[in-house]
Structures are given as structure tokens and as C-alpha cells.
Amino acid sequence: MKNLTKLAMALLFTSVIFTGCKEAEELLYVNFSADYTTEIDINVPAAEGKTSIDGTFSESETIDPTTNSDYLKYIDNIKEVDIQEVSGEVLEISKNVLLQTGTIKIASNDYSATWQFNNVAIEQGTVLTLDNNQGQWDQVGNIMLGKIPFTVSIDGQTDEDDVEFVILLTLESDVTASPLN
């Protein structure tokens, strides 16, 4: 009976130690914000010989997550990336147009997140909400866990040609990393 009691105490002690070590490690976790922005310059060229026809465009930019100093510092020990917000805002536009169809895509080699837009009036200050309705933020988090540059692209069609506009894409995230290897 004494041996059984000793064995039970040893098992209890071992489980407390392992649980305590895990919790102690979690106490050391570092949390920081990793926010990124990129301006996407969109040019819908004038049609030759015709005026005011539908115009198409396709542009992309690259975001390198290592441009955030904390992300770079803890790159080998990142445990989680929690996306807080993804949005696009029209900063400038040469003339107001209707975005008949549009797609914004954030992609790496392994993951992608896509948002579709239809019949959105585009003018200076228009905000395109890139929500998480289809789990897109989870995909963006996975992209950031890849720790390599990724692409932001936008393509679509406007109701007029010969227009230029700039969309500021903003990505806000909270990152959890362990300072231990």
C-alpha cells in the first residue's frame, strides 16, 4: 500500500511539474503588434479611339513581414499570428468610378485569402472592408506564419476607363512568440 501511495504521489508530482513547466514557458511568451501597409497604384488606361468604356486593371505589391523589427527578432519562435483587421482605403482617385467587379487577394505559395466586390462606388475615402466571413483572416495568419514575403493583388473592372487611383491596404496583427528556442 505504501508503494502504491508513493507511486501515486510521484505521478501527481510529475504531472504538476510538466504542467507547471508549460505554464511557466507561456508566462515568458512575448506579444507584439505586427502591422503592415502598402499602397497599390491602379491605372485603368484610356481605350484607344474610344472614350468612357469599361476599363480593366490588375496590380500587385509585396509585403515582407520581416520589415517589422519584432517579427524579425522572434522569427524562429513565433507561435501564433492573430489577424485583427484587414482593410483597403482609396487614398486618391482621378475621377469617381463604379467598381463593377473586383478581387483583392493576399497570397503566398501555400495559402491565399480572397475578397470579392461588386458594384462599389469608388471615390476618395472609400473603405473596402476585408472581413473574415469565409475564414480569410485565418489564411492571412497562416501566410504570416510562413515568414516569407507575400503578395497583395487587386484586379477588376470599372465602368469607365482613363482613371487612376491608389488603395492603401492595411493589415493589423497580434503576434505571440516564445523567447526560448
Secondary structure, 3 states (H helix, E strand, C coil): CHHHHHHHHHHHHHHHHHHHHHHHHHHCCEEEEEEEEEEEEEEECCCCCCCCCCEEEEEEEEECHHHCHHHHHCHHHEEEEEEEEEEEEEEEECCCEEEEEEEEEEECCCCEEEEEEEEEEECCCCEEECCCCCCHHHHHHHHHHCCCCEEEEEEEEECCCCEEEEEEEEEEEEEEECCCC
